Amino acid sequence: MEYGINIDLRPCEPAKSNVVPLFRILEAKPAEVPDWAYSKNLIHQSRKAQ
């Protein structure tokens, strides 16, 4: 302060923010094998019975 410089790092008042937090809840669901994958023999037929 002797030279007109303030090195105090503490904020004088809390910083104001206009940011609105957004949250999205994600739910994982198991995916099914499409029928076309069996017809093109990409998946073995024994897997379809499960």
Contact map, one row per residue, 1 for C-alpha under 8 A:
11111110000000000000000000000000000000000000000000
11111000000000000000000000000000000000000000000000
11111000000000000000000000000000000000000000000000
11111100000000000000000000000000000000000000000000
11111110000000000000000000000000000000000000000000
10011111000000000000000000000000000000000000000000
10001111100000000000000000000000000000000000000000
00000111110000000000000000000000000000000000000000
00000011111000000000000000000000000000000000000000
00000001111100000000000000000000000000000000000000
00000000111111100000000000000000000000000000000000
00000000011111000000000000000000000000000000000000
00000000001111100000000000000000000000000000000000
00000000001111110000000000000000000000000000000000
00000000001011111000000000000000000000000000000000
00000000000001111100000000000000000000000000000000
00000000000000111110000000000000000000000000000000
00000000000000011111000000000000000000000000000000
00000000000000001111100000000000000000000000000000
00000000000000000111110000000000000000000000000000
00000000000000000011111000000000000000000000000000
00000000000000000001111100000000000000000000000000
00000000000000000000111110000000000000000000000000
00000000000000000000011111000000000000000000000000
00000000000000000000001111100000000000000000000000
00000000000000000000000111110000000000000000000000
00000000000000000000000011111000000000000000000000
00000000000000000000000001111100000000000000000000
00000000000000000000000000111110000000000000000000
00000000000000000000000000011111000000000000000000
00000000000000000000000000001111100000000000000000
00000000000000000000000000000111110000000000000000
00000000000000000000000000000011111010000000000000
00000000000000000000000000000001111111000000000000
00000000000000000000000000000000111111100000000000
00000000000000000000000000000000011111110000000000
00000000000000000000000000000000111111111110000000
00000000000000000000000000000000011111111111100100
00000000000000000000000000000000001111111100000000
00000000000000000000000000000000000111111110000000
00000000000000000000000000000000000011111111100000
00000000000000000000000000000000000011111111000000
00000000000000000000000000000000000011011111101000
00000000000000000000000000000000000001001111111100
00000000000000000000000000000000000001001011111110
00000000000000000000000000000000000000000001111111
00000000000000000000000000000000000000000011111111
00000000000000000000000000000000000001000001111111
00000000000000000000000000000000000000000000111111
00000000000000000000000000000000000000000000011111
